Amino acid sequence: MRADFLDKKDYNGPLCKQIDDAYKFVLNHLNMAIEINGVVHDEKYELPPKAIRELIINAAIHRNYQMNSSVQVAVYDDRVEISSPGTLYGTLTLEEALSGRSSIRNKTLARTLEKVHVLEGWGSGFQRINTLCQEYGVALPEFTEIGDMFRVNFYRHINGGKVAINSKSGDKTAINPENGDKYGEKVAINAENGDKSGDKKSTKFKKMIVEYLAEHDEARSQDIATYIGLKVSRTRDYLSELVEEGKITPNGANKNRTYSLKT
């Protein structure tokens, strides 16, 4: 269940700084727990900080920057929730991503963040997060695709025990890709019921594209978007998937590109 948040911050400026600010914001709203090892008492965050940072970096790298929305990071009583505009890229499924396969939408951005030592080895984020959680003794995050959003729920547990020590409900922040983006873009979601309609929608829209191209020798992405009732940016994602699946063929380049059924 999503609750009203008590605190909100919008971050603009260089992406690296936005990532750092969002990361620090989350840590400021997590609890410290005491881990007893014999006579030694160690303090540690209830969730692994490195995994939180990795999740925020992944959201910034894999998001769809053609969507007019922001990466949103929320801290609730029971979880840290990270929502990123855009679903998994290309034909990559959630099961494949969790097993270690990668398909990166923003390769140039990933390489850049790797060169400035923000990212460690792009393409292996999920595996690193799983390893960090296992070493820390907490449950793995929950990854879901909800409509046109990719969401991570990182539940606030330590060694299986729920932590609820003076925690604030719903502290929230946002990463904005451009100055002037406003926080709080509304999206249609059904998180409480575990909505998995994204896969069904993908199949539906790709089927509509194939049917449209069956009636036209070739068509532009703008024409196809109008027919299926989606934004051009989202339609191009589906077109890329169909190209990778070998069902359609791109003709030409850039603004003059058209698509046709593969014969």
N, C-alpha and C positions, 0 to 999 in steps of 0.2 A: 504494500500500500504506500502511495506517495503522500507525503505530508507537506504543509506549507513550510517554506524555509524561513529562518530567522535572520540570516545574513546573506549578502550577495555582493559580489565584486565582478566587474568587467575588466578584462585585461586586453590591452592593445599593444602595438609596438612590435619589435622584432619577435619572431616566433620562438627563438630560444629563450628569451626572457619570459614570454607568456607561459611556456612549459615550466620554467623554474618557479614562477609566481604561483601557478596553479598547484604545483607539487607542494610548495611550502604551505599554501592555504589548507590543503588536506591534512598535512601533518599537524598543523596548529589546532585542528578540530578532532584529532584522534586521541584516545586515552593512552596513558602509559600504564603498563601492567608490571607487576613484580614477579619475576621468575625466580623460584627458590631452588638453588643447587647446593644441597647440603647446608653449610653455614653461610654460604655466599648468596646474597640477594642482588639480582641484576634487574635493572629497569629496561624495558623494551616497549616499543609501540605494539599495539594490539594487532596490526597488520604489517607485513614486511615493506618498509619504505622503498626498497629497490624495485619491488614488483609494482607498487603504485606509480612510481616514476615511469617504469616501462609501459604501463597501461596508458598513461597520459601521452607519452611519446608516440605510441602506436596509433592512438586516436588522431593525433595531429598529422601523422604521415599517411594513414590510409583513408582519411576522410575524402569526400568528394567536394573539391573546392568550387565546382560549378553550381552547387546548391547554396542558396542564400540563407545560410544558417550557421551556427557556431558549434564547436565542441563544447559540451556542457558537463561539468564535473560537480556532483552533488554529494554532500555528506549527510546521511540520515542516521537515526538512532541505531539501525540494524545493519547498515551497509554503506559502502562508497559506490556511487553509481556514475558511470562515465558513458555518455551518449555521443556518437559521432555521426555526422551526416553522411549518408551513402551506405550501401550494403557492401559485402565482400566483392572484390573486383573480378571481372571476367567470369569464368566458369567455376571458380573456386567455391567449394561448399564448406560449410562450417566444420563438418567432420574432417575434411582434408586439411583445413587450416589448423585444427587442434592436433592433428597427427604430424604436423611439421611441414606440410607443403605451403608454399607462399605464392602469391600473385599480387604484385605491388602496383597500385594505380599511379603513384607519384614517385617514380624511380629517381628523378633528378633531386628531389627534396630529400629522399632517403640517403642518397650518396653524399649530399651536402652535409647533412646532420652527422653522418658517419665521419666525414673528414674533420669536422670541428669537435669530434669526440662527445657529441650528445648521444649518439646511437652506437651501440656495439653490435656489429655484424647484422646488417639489415636482412630480414627474411627469416629470422629465428626467434622473434619476440615471444610467441606463444610458448615455445619450449623453455626459454629462460624463465618466464613467469611461473610455469609449472614447477621447475626445479627450485626456484626461490620459495615457493609456497610449501613444498615438501620439506625443505631444509628448515623452514620457520615453524612448521607444525600446524599450518592452518589449511582450511579447505580451499580447493581451487576456485577461482572466480567462475561465475556463470556467464556464458557468452550467448547472446541471442540476436537474431535479426528481427526487427519490428518495423514493418512497413519499409520506409526508405532510410531507416536508422539502424546503426549497429550499436548494441548496448552491452555493457559489462556491469554485472553486479558483484561486488567484492564484499561478502558478508563479514561482519565484524565479530570474529571468534578468535579465541586463543586456546589451542589444544582442545578444541571441541566445546569450550565453555563460552557462553555469551558474555560479552562485556557491556555493562551499562552503568558506568560510573560518571555521574555529572556530565553526560553527553548531551550536546545540543541537538535539536531535531531539525534536520533539513538544512544545514549550512550549505551554501551553494555558490559556485563560481562559474565563470565561462571563459573559454579561449576564443577570441574573435580573429578570423584570418585577415581582416582589413580594418583600418581605422574607420569608425563610423558605424560598424555593425552593431546592432542593438541586441542585448541579451533577451532571451525568452521567446524565440521563434516558436510558434505553436505547431505541433505535429500531431497527426492522428495516431494514437498508440493504444494498446490494450495490454499493458505490462502485467496487470494483476492476474489476467487469465492466461498468461504465457502465449500470447498470440504468435503464431508462426505463419501468418498469412503471406509473408514476403515470398516464400517459395511458390505458393499457389499463384500469386500475382505475376511472378516472373514467368511461369509457364503460360499463363493466360495471355500476357502481352506479347511474348515471343511467338505464340501461335497466331495471334492477330497480325503480326508483322509478316510472317510467312504467307498467310492467306492474302494479305494485301499485295505482296510481291508476286503472288501467283496470278494476279489479275493485271499486273503492270510489268512491262518489260524491265523497267528500272525506276527508281524513285529516290528523291533526296530525303535526308533525315528529317527535315522540316515538314515535308508532306506526310511522312509516316507518323511523326509525332502528332500532327493534327488529326490523323485518322484514328490513332489509338487513344488519344486524349491525355497525353503526358507531355511534360516539358522536353525540349529537344535534348538537354543534357542527359536526362534519364533514358530517353529513347536511344541515344548513342551508346549508353552502357549495354542495353539489350542487343543492339546491333553488333557491338564488339563480341558479345557472348556468342551470337549466332554465327559470326565469322569464324570464331575459334572452334565452334562445333561443326564447321564445314557445311552449314546449311545455306548460307548466302555468300555472295562475293562482293567486295567493295570495288568500285570502278572510279578511277581518277583520284585526285588528292585534294585535301583541304576543302575550300568552299565549293569546289566543283564536284565533290565526291557524290556518287550515287551508289545504290545497292540493287542487286538483282539476285534471283534464286540461282543457286549453284546447279549447273546442268551436268 
